Amino acid sequence: MSVHTEKSLPRTSLKELGISARNMIGFLEYLKAHSIELHSLMLVRHGHVAVEGWWAPYGPDLPHMLFSLSKSFTSTAIGMAVQEGKLSVDDPVVSFFPEDAPKDISPNLAAMRIKHLLMMGTGHAVDTMGPLAEAKDGNWVKAFLALPVEHEPGTVFVYNTGATYILSAILQQVTGETLLQYLQPRLFEPLGIANPTWESCPRGINTGGFGLKVTTEDIAKFGQLYLQKGLWQGERLLDESWVDAATSKQISNGDGGDSDWAQGYGYQFWRCRHGIYRGDGAFGQFCIVLPEQEAVLAMTSGTNDLQGVLNGVWEHLLGAFSEANEGLADADAAAESELRQVLEGLYLEPPRILANSQREVEFGSDKRCVLEPNELEMESTGIMIHGDTAVLDIRDKRGEHRVELGRQAWRMGRTSLFGEEEQIAASFTWKSPDTLLLSIQRIETPFRISIEIEPLEEGIEIRHAVNVSFGEPASAPIRGHLQ
């Protein structure tokens, strides 16, 4: 378990906080019944943690990739810069980048203000992130300003990760600090958020719209700051007027109904049904603030069913709150004990299909296969199995990578196979007598990589897939030939 420090949120029982353990158990059962893969959750009420759980091998001290939940942190930085008088939401976007602006500035581009970036009402017809990432010179700002602005800013909602990047670029332009550096003394240190990391563009500007990694409790603290209207331990970190503006409907994004993606959008926060608002990110990274219930729910996940997660929250948790110590029967003490056991036993099962196969002997020697050209840019690989350990060796253009896997059980390790070095858990099983299945859970992210290896007469075939992704979950099979 995590070590609670003076920077941690205080812990209190559900009964004292007026939260039904039975409802909480119902929510966990709902997730299981709907095959929704959560990695962590933390429910806070009146500033105290009532419920916390991590699905092992995820754990309390691991940072988790936030994806677009990062946007709400970027918006917070802009709010702080506004209150310091460094900029205004009515400042024209082009005014910050005279060297990168196009020669002919269209009326719509000229009319685009910081507030339009914040509310996703830039006037673009589609998300601008693709062209930014593809900019050959690495100048994302220039690429953004060169794009056509089809609509009058402020009139049309289009979810636009490139717009959030421009907020980060503006902040760096006016402060001389990256978003991460700027937030360090103003947000992260006061909240006790240790070692946050943020991805950067090729020119060293934090990506803004994605790329932040923090822990589950850090997400909960961030939500609690908003619930407290910008106050933290008696100190004002953020103006109340900014919190109100950021979490109110600034632009329409649909006609309401049953979708929590059509209730209005604020300044990088989503409005929800039931008078609730949230920051959220791809594959189920959530910071949900419930003002009427004085509660915050932080979750990290690896799921494509984000609406399903929210439906479960509304169905099971909205009715879980009463006034502290009121309306909670003694029967709830038994439920609280049951819930504690459920939380302690949360576990992501590694695939367990066939424990072994007669073909395992083929993986007993140090043979390597040279791989045909492939989109994963892997050059050669070898797999050895000894007892309950398999060792996967992969060579790519960045060098050698070695991953140890447990037989039908997670083996903890670290690797830079997928980019920056990160913590992983890895296991192997036989999918069939002829096919070895390797699973690598990237436990600082939502991603689980599945690699099927089938021995052929003079080599192997590798099939590679991922549990959640923005593109195709599986890539083309790769053939390898024995050296």
N, C-alpha and C positions, 0 to 999 in steps of 0.2 A: 504493500500500500504506500501511498505518498506520505511524505513527512510534512505535517502541517507546521507552518512557521507563523511569525507574527503578521506576515503579509497574506496569509491564507484567510479565506472567509471563515467566520465561526461556524461550528457544527451544532445543530440542535435536533431533538427528536421530532418526528412527524407529528406526534400527538400535541406537543407544545406549540407547534406551528399551525395546527389546525388543518393538517393534510391527511386524507384518507389513504392508508397503506393498501386497502383493498382496490381502490381505483388505480393505484400505481401498478399493482400486480396485473390488473386488467389491461393496462397499457402495454406491459411487457409481453403478455400473452397475445395481444393483438399484433404486435410486431412479428412474433413467431408465426402466428397463423397466416400472416400476409407475406411471409418470407422476406421481411424488410431487414436488411443487415445494418444494425446500428453498431458503432464502435465505442461510443461512450454517451453518458447522459449525466446531467447535474441539474437538480431542481432546487432553486433558492427561493425562500420566502422571508419577507421582513429582514433581508440581508443575511439570513442564516441558511447554510446548506442543510436541506432535509433529506435528500436522496442523491446518491452518487454511485455510478457503476461503470465498469469498463469490461468489454468483452475481450478476455485474454486471447491472443498475446498483446492486445492494446493495453495501455496502462496510464495511470494518472500523470506520470512525469514526462510522457512522450508528447512532443509537439505534433500537431496534425495540420495538414495542408488545408487552408480555408477556402480556396477558390474565391468566389465572388463575395463571400462574407468579408473579405479584405476591403471591399468598397465602403462599408460602413465606417471602418477605421480611417479611410482616406477622407471621407466627408467630415469626420471629427476633426482632423487636422486643418481642413479648410475653415471650419467653425472657429478654431483657436486662432488661426491667422486673421480672421475677420475681427475677432474681439481684441486682437493686438494692433488693429489698424493697418495691417500689412496689405490688405486687399478688401474689396467689396464684392458681393455677389452680382452687382450690376456692372462690374468692369468688363469691357469687351475682351474676348479671348485673344483676338489677333494682336491686341496692344502689348501683350507680353513677349511676342516673338517676331519683332520686326525683320530679323534676318531670315527667318524661315517662312514668312508669309509669301503667298504667290504674288506675282506682279499685278495681276488683276484680281482684286478682292470683290467677290460677288456681294450683292446686298444682303443675302441671307448669312453669309460668313461674317460680314461686318456687324450684323445684328446679334450674333451669338454671344451670350454673356456667360459668366461663371455659373450663374443659377441654372442655365440651360444644360450645362454639363452635369450639374448635380442631380437634376430631375429627369435625366435621360430624354430631354426634349431638344436636342441639338439641331433638329431639322434634317438629319440624315435619314435616308430610306432604309438602310440596313446597318448592322453593327460594323464599325470601322476597324475592328481589331485585326481582321485578316490582312488587309493592305498594309497595316503598320508592321506586323510581324514579317511581311515579305519585302519590306523596304530594303533594297540592296545596300544602300549606304548606312543602314542602321539608324537613320534619323527619323524616328517615329513621329516627332512633332511636325516636321516638314511634310511627311506623308499624310498626316491627318488634315493639315491645312490645305493640301492640294486636292482633297476629295470634293466632289460636288455636294452642295447642301440643297437638297431638293425642296424642302419645306421651310416655311417661316419658323424660326426657332420658337419653342414654347407651345407649338400647336399640335405636335404629334409625338407620342411616346414610342421610342424604339430603344430596346435594351442595348446598351452601347458601351462595351468594355473599354474601347479606345477613348471614350469621353473621360472615363475615370483616370486613365493614364495621363491625359492632358491636365487634369487637376493636380496630379503629382508633379508634372513638369512645371506648372505655374508656381506651385509651392516652392519647388527647388529654385526657380528663377528669382522669386522675391525674397527668399530667406538665405540662399546660398547653402542650404542643407538638404539632404535627401529627406524624404517623407519619414523614413525610419529614424534618422538622426533628430529630426524636428520633434517627433512624438516621444522620443526617449525621456527627456526630463518633464514633459508636459502631460503624458498619459501613462506610458509604460512604467516608469519608476514610481509615480504616486500609487498606481494600482498594484505594484509588486509583480509586474509581468516581467519575468527574467528571460533573457536571451531570445527575444523575438527575432526572426529572420524574414527578409523580404526579397523576392527576386527583383532583378534590375533589367532594363533594356540594354542594348549594346553600348549606349552612351552613359550608362551608370545612373539612370533615373529609375527609381523604384516603379514597378509596373502598376501599382495603384489598384487596378481593378481585380487583381488576383495576386497570388505569390506570397502572402503572409502566412507564417506558421507560428502558432502558439498552442498552449494546452487547453483542455476543456475548462478548467477553472478560470483561466484567463478570459475565455469567451464569456463565462458567467459574470465575472467582475465587470467586464465591459457593459453587459446588459444592465447590471445593477447600477452603474454610473448613470445610464440613461433613465432608468426607473427613478433614480434620485434627482432627476432633472439637472444633472451636471455637478452635483455636490459629491465629494468623497471625503469621509472622515472630517467633516466640518470645513473642508477647503473647497472653494469653487474652482473646478477645472474647466468648466464649459458653461457659457451663458445659458440660462433657462430658456431664453427666447430662441436660441439656436436649436436646443433639444426639441422645443415645440415645433419649430419650422421643419426640422429634418425629419421628424416622425409623423408629420401631417401630410395629407394628400396635397401634393403640389401640381400633379398632372394626372389626368385620367388614363388608365391603361387597360380599359375594358369595361364591360357593363355589369360588374359585380357578379351576382349569381353564386354558384357553389365553388368557384375557383378562387384560391388565395393569390392568384396572379392577375386578378382583375378588380382589385379593391382600391386602386389608387397607389401612386408612388410618391415618396417624399424626396429627401436629399440622400439618395443611396440607401434608403430603407423602404421596405415593402409594407403597405397596409394589409392587414388580415381581416377576416370576419371577426365578429365578437369584440370590436374595439381594441384589438391587439395589433402590434406591429413587430416586424422582425428584420434582421439582416440574415441573408442566407447565401449559400454557395453550392455549386454543382455537387451532385452525388450525396447531398444531405448534410451539409454543414449549417447548423442553425444557432442563432441567438434570438430567442423569442421573448418579448417583453409583454407581460400581462398586467397593465396598470391597475385595473380594478381589483385584481387578486393580490396585488403587491408581490408579484412573483416573476422569476426569470427562469427560462428553461434553455440550457445549452446542450447541444448534441453534435456529435460527429458521426459520420456514416459512410457506407459504400453502397448506395442504392440509387436507382434511377427514379424511384417512386416517391418524389418529394411531397406531392399532394397526399399520398397515402400516409406519410409520416404525420402531416398536419391534421388529416382527418382523425387519426388515432389520438392525437393530443386533444382535439376538440371533443371527441367522443368519450374519452376516459378521464382526462385530467381537468377539463373545465369545471366539472362537478365535484372535484376532489377537495375543494377549499371551503372551510368554514371559519368562523372567528376562532382564533387560537383557543384550545381547550373546550370549545363549545361544540356540541352535537357529535362528538366522537365517543362511541360506546367503548366499553371495556373489551368487547370482541375485537376492537381494532388493535389491541395490544398483541393478540395472537397473530393478527394479520401483519403487524409490524415485524414480529419475529420471523414470520414466513418470508416477508419481503427481504429481510436482511440476508436470509439464506439464499434466496433467488439471486440477489445482487452479488453475493460472494461467489456464486457458481457460474456467473456469466462467462461464456466461452465460445469462441468461433471454432467449430470443429474442423480439423483438417480432413480432407477427403480420405475415407477408409473404404477401399473397394476390395482388392485382393492383397493380402499381406505379402505374398511372394509368387514367383513364377519360375518354371524350369529354365526360362531364358535368362535368369539372373546371372548365370555363370558367364554369359557373354559380356557382362559389365564388370568382370572381376580383374581385368588387366588394364594396363595404362595405355590403351589404344586411343588415338586421336583421329577425328574425322575433319577433313578439310571441307568447308561448306561452299556450296555454290553462291554466287552473288545474291544478296537478299536485302530487303528494305530495312532490316534490323542492323545491318552492317556488321554482322558477326562473321568472323573469318574461319575459326576452327573451334571444335569443342571436344570434350572428353567427359565421360561419366563413369565413375567407379563406385561399386557397392561393396562394402565390407561390413558384415553383421547388420546392425541397425542404423548404419550411417551411409548415406550416398554423398559423393563429392562431385559437383558439377564444375567443370573448368571451361570458361569461355574466353577466347581471345577475340578482341575487336580492335578498331583503329586506335583506341585509347589505352590498350594494354591487356593484361591478363586479369581475369576475375574468377574468384573461387568461392563457391557457395556450398556450405554443408547443410544437408537435409536429414531429418529424422524419419525413421520408418513409421508412417501413419501417426506421427507425432511432431509437433513444432520443434524446430531447433533454432535457437536465437543466434543472430550473427549481424555482421555489417557488410555492406557492399557498395561499390560505386558503379555497378553494372548498368544502372539506369540514369546515371548522371552524377550529381553530388553524392558523396558518401552518406549512407543512411542506415538506420536499423531495420532489420528484416526478421521474419520468422519463416522457416522453410520446412517442407515435409515431402515425402514421396510415398506412393502406393502404386499398385499395378491396376490400371484401368481395365485391362483384359490380359489373358496369358501372354499376349504379344506386344502390349503397349504399356510403357512406363509413364506414369503421370507425376510430374513435379509441380508443387504449388509453392509460390513465393509470395508471402503477404508483406507488402511494403507498409510497415506499421506506423509510419509517419504520414501516410497518405491513405486514400480510400482503396488503393489498387491491390488486386490479387492477380498475379501472373500465373497462368497455367501453361505448362510446357509438356506436350506429349512426345515421347520418343519411341519410335518403332524401329527395331533392328531390321535391316535389309541384308541381302546376301553379301554385298561388299560395302556396307556403310549403314546409314540411318536416314530416317525421315523425321523432321521436327515440325510439330504444329504448335502454334503459339497463340494464346488468347488472353484477354483481360476481362475482369468482371464488369467494370463500368468504363465507358470511354466516350469522348465526343465524336469519334469516328467509328470505323468498323471495329467490332470487338476482336475479330480474328484476322491474322495476316496470312499470306499465301504460305503453303508448306515449303520447308527448306530441305533440300537433299544434301547429304554429306557422304564423302567417300573416304574409306580408310587410307591413312597415309602409307 
